[in-house]
Amino acid sequence: MSQSRYKTMGQQFGRRSWAEPWKIKMVEPISMTSPKERQKALIDAGYNTFLLRSEDVYIDLLTDSGTSAMSDRQWAGMMLGDEAYAGSRNFYHLEEAVKTYYGYKYLVPTHQGRGAEHLISQALIKKGDYIPGNMYFTTTRLHQEIAGGTFIDVIIDEAHDPDDTHPFKGNIDPEKLETLIKKAGKENIPYVSLAGTVNMAGGQPVSMANLKATRKLCNRYGIPIYLDATRMVENAFFIQEREAEYSGKSIAEILKEFCSYTDGAWMSAKKDHLVNIGGWLAVNDNELFDKLRNMVVIYEGLHTYGGMAGRDMEAIAIGISEAVQDDHVRSRVNQVRYLGDLLSEWDIPIVQPVGGHAIFLNARSIYDHIPQDQFPAQRLAAELYLDSGIRAMERGIVSAGRDPETGDHRYPKLELVRLTIPRRVYTQAHMDVVAEAVKAIFDNRKQTKGLKMVYEPSVLRFFQARFESIT
Ligand SMILES: *Cc1c(COP(=O)(O)O)cnc(C)c1O
């Protein structure tokens, strides 16, 4: 923030800043590259940020998954790994932490989130079932489909509008849900798949009121609710901030109450829990637990490690208790918001309101002169890298893929670039650099041309597709 702006705000509003509740003990040097080096790296990568080498990246905002900085306590915990094949001490620590902070009775460890999604989908879904949820997530939906189910989006309409400022854009639309239950029949709906903060909608939260109403509706039909708890502490923060009756409660209290209205949860510990790998599945139903415990030994590992080392489980157990601290969550979300505020102040179009883990640039609006089939978001992510070595991710027409029937591109309404902020990794100065890079690209937008795709994989093309600049 510039000196003059700081002074003005200080004088006018008696400004009080927030700051991170930690200090830096160890650092990882990162590469500063020249524009010429970046130009070469980008062409070598076919204008695809997934194909860049990490060592050529200065500020890496590709994802917040597994990219968190662990605390000194977590690193100390890594040294206390009990690597016994069965009954590792660290498993019991993890089990205790999940019970304490999430409140579920039974725990099944998994190697990461998708391992848990696989187990719960296979255990509960039969062929022809429908699984309603608040917007899809890539791996979640895929596992539901592989198990023979069809995912049905029952999120409120506001979630699909990047400019709508609804405070809880992750909410379930009860009317859509009840219509589906009546049409499909409750016996064909194994559970409601609820995500706490909706990644694909921009990190948008679900309100406690909405969950209570959904619970009531589900109780009438005897349908359980299973929670994707991956970014649930961020969701709890938004409840504390935006639902009056929760303003005096702690994140930990809100998290536990939220989970109490659900029947179980799956977790990618790579997000909220401040570790680089890991996950779990937790349920209250004894019979279901029995089934899951039998399955985990086939697909993940014994039921007391599930694909993780003992030290991984210890780091998660400690990470859980750090993740639910109010000061931690506040600084995490406020860092994302700080970046969003700078961009909004400069009238750069982003998805509103700013969510918990990322800023989504509206590439369609920034490059309104580039047709969607010349990949404006892909171009914007490439320009960011070229300008400052910042790595972001396309979430638009490339990610959407082709329609399997017509073979045409799918043309999604949202053509976005995601700037995802890792937890406890970058400083406010890094955020300033990012904001200023986006501003420079925005100011130069009229000169920017589109891309053409020169290599296209048949599935999940966004990972490996290659592009060239249109001249
Ligand atoms: C990352 C993620 C998953 C999958 O977890 P992995 O640990 O990457 O396998 C599931 N749901 C959401 C919302 C996620 O963000």
The ligand as an SDF file (V2000), in Angstrom:
LIG
                    3D

 15 15  0  0  0  0  0  0  0  0999 V2000
   -9.4270  -30.5650   -3.5190 C   0  0  0  0  0  0  0  0  0  0  0  0
  -10.8410  -30.8740   -3.3240 C   0  0  0  0  0  0  0  0  0  0  0  0
  -11.3120  -32.1870   -3.2920 C   0  0  0  0  0  0  0  0  0  0  0  0
  -10.4260  -33.3870   -3.6070 C   0  0  0  0  0  0  0  0  0  0  0  0
   -9.4220  -33.5300   -2.6970 O   0  0  0  0  0  0  0  0  0  0  0  0
   -7.9440  -34.0750   -3.0850 P   0  0  0  0  0  0  0  0  0  0  0  0
   -7.2300  -34.0360   -1.7630 O   0  0  0  0  0  0  0  0  0  0  0  0
   -7.3740  -33.1080   -4.0960 O   0  0  0  0  0  0  0  0  0  0  0  0
   -8.0830  -35.4310   -3.6170 O   0  0  0  0  0  0  0  0  0  0  0  0
  -12.6510  -32.3810   -3.0230 C   0  0  0  0  0  0  0  0  0  0  0  0
  -13.4900  -31.3650   -2.8140 N   0  0  0  0  0  0  0  0  0  0  0  0
  -13.0800  -30.0780   -2.8660 C   0  0  0  0  0  0  0  0  0  0  0  0
  -14.0510  -28.9780   -2.6340 C   0  0  0  0  0  0  0  0  0  0  0  0
  -11.7440  -29.7890   -3.1260 C   0  0  0  0  0  0  0  0  0  0  0  0
  -11.3500  -28.5190   -3.2100 O   0  0  0  0  0  0  0  0  0  0  0  0
  1  2  1  0
  2  3  1  0
  2 14  2  0
  3  4  1  0
  3 10  2  0
  4  5  1  0
  5  6  1  0
  6  7  2  0
  6  8  1  0
  6  9  1  0
 10 11  1  0
 11 12  2  0
 12 13  1  0
 12 14  1  0
 14 15  1  0
M  END
$$$$
